[in-house]
């Protein structure tokens, strides 16, 4: 299996949409997921900046985790 970069510079918008869709697919479908209503937020909203080519996934994930930790020492 060949690894392809997921960086914005190496992907098209359509590829980034597929990357987000495939990474969020747990097999159960969104209708069976409680992440959104428990405060996780819609993955499409969370990763829209990545899809639009504005911010890398690592930046979004870091910001998301910082807001989740709320200053607590959570690894």
C-alpha positions as CSV (number, residue, x, y, z in Angstrom):
1,X,0.0,0.0,0.0
2,X,1.4,3.4,-1.0
3,X,1.2,6.3,1.4
4,X,0.0,9.5,-0.1
5,X,0.5,12.9,1.6
6,X,-2.6,14.5,3.1
7,X,-1.1,17.9,3.2
8,X,-3.1,20.7,1.5
9,X,-0.4,21.3,-1.0
10,X,-0.5,17.7,-2.1
11,X,-4.3,17.3,-2.4
12,X,-7.3,18.6,-4.2
13,X,-10.4,19.8,-2.4
14,X,-12.2,16.6,-3.6
15,X,-9.4,14.5,-2.1
16,X,-9.6,16.4,1.2
17,X,-13.3,15.8,1.3
18,X,-12.7,12.0,0.8
19,X,-9.9,12.0,3.5
20,X,-12.3,13.6,6.0
21,X,-15.1,11.3,5.0
22,X,-13.0,8.1,5.1
23,X,-11.3,9.0,8.4
24,X,-14.7,9.6,10.1
25,X,-16.3,6.4,8.9
26,X,-16.5,4.1,11.8
27,X,-18.8,1.8,10.0
28,X,-21.9,2.7,12.0
29,X,-22.9,5.8,10.1
30,X,-23.4,9.2,11.6
31,X,-26.9,8.5,12.6
32,X,-25.6,6.0,15.2
33,X,-22.9,8.3,16.5
34,X,-23.2,10.4,19.7
35,X,-20.0,12.5,19.2
36,X,-21.7,15.5,17.7
37,X,-24.4,16.0,20.3
38,X,-21.9,15.2,23.2
39,X,-19.8,18.2,22.2
40,X,-17.6,16.8,19.6
41,X,-19.2,18.8,16.8
42,X,-19.9,17.9,13.3
43,X,-16.8,16.5,11.6
44,X,-17.7,18.5,8.5
45,X,-17.8,21.7,10.5
46,X,-14.6,20.8,12.5
47,X,-12.6,20.0,9.3
48,X,-14.1,22.5,6.9
49,X,-11.0,24.7,7.0
50,X,-8.9,21.7,5.9
51,X,-11.3,20.8,3.1
52,X,-11.2,24.5,2.0
53,X,-7.4,24.5,2.0
54,X,-7.1,27.0,4.9
55,X,-5.5,24.9,7.7
56,X,-3.8,21.5,7.9
57,X,-5.4,18.6,9.8
58,X,-2.7,18.8,12.5
59,X,-3.5,22.4,13.3
60,X,-7.2,21.7,13.6
61,X,-6.6,18.6,15.8
62,X,-4.2,20.6,18.0
63,X,-6.7,23.4,18.5
64,X,-9.5,20.9,19.1
65,X,-7.5,19.1,21.8
66,X,-6.5,22.3,23.5
67,X,-10.1,23.3,23.8
68,X,-11.0,19.9,25.1
69,X,-8.3,20.0,27.7
70,X,-9.4,23.4,29.0
71,X,-6.1,23.9,30.8
72,X,-6.2,20.4,32.4
73,X,-3.3,18.1,32.2
74,X,-4.8,15.5,30.0
75,X,-2.6,13.5,27.7
